[in-house]
């Protein structure tokens, strides 16, 4: 893990969605110092995020699906932000509960929300906005 300076974490219970996200991320980020990690299990993602942070790998952002079998994306984000409040989060969903999305946004826990199926240009724009906030 320590060979990379940065990581992007993508979490969705659908492996096909993850493949598309991974492909799009590789197109947007031409950076050999950044690893893109894809997870179908949110609990595994939380454990690995802790390992990355411990290894001084900066998590640039997390992209998470709203509807997953074991934990909702909203609960995942709240759990993540308890220990890592500075990690930016983007949520993807075709079935999100609007009141939970609004609650995350009003609590300052969600940087962007994209409706599935998302447009690649909107995903890229969301990522660019996150990059600009870091500078």
Order of alpha helices (4+ residues) and beta strands (2+ residues): beta-alpha-beta-alpha-beta-alpha-beta-alpha-beta-alpha
